[in-house]
């Protein structure tokens, strides 16, 4: 649900070149799914080997991915507005 809302907000801010924007968004979604799926599965297997404490490992890695994405978004926004 949130991805549809965010895509619509991006289209409103971009204007005419929305097809290029959608192509970029879809490529990023594809690459992130291809990379994050195996990494999170491997982290879950490692977490199972570590025991009870390690069960949090996939969630910590996912939050790390989110933090990197947030930093990239804010960095891009700051670079474009200076």
Buried (B, 14 or more C-beta within 10 A) or exposed (E): EEEEEEBEEBBEEEEEEBEEBBEEBEEEEEEEEEEBEEEBEEBBEEBEEEEEEBEEBBEEBBEEBEEEEEEEEEEEEEEEEE
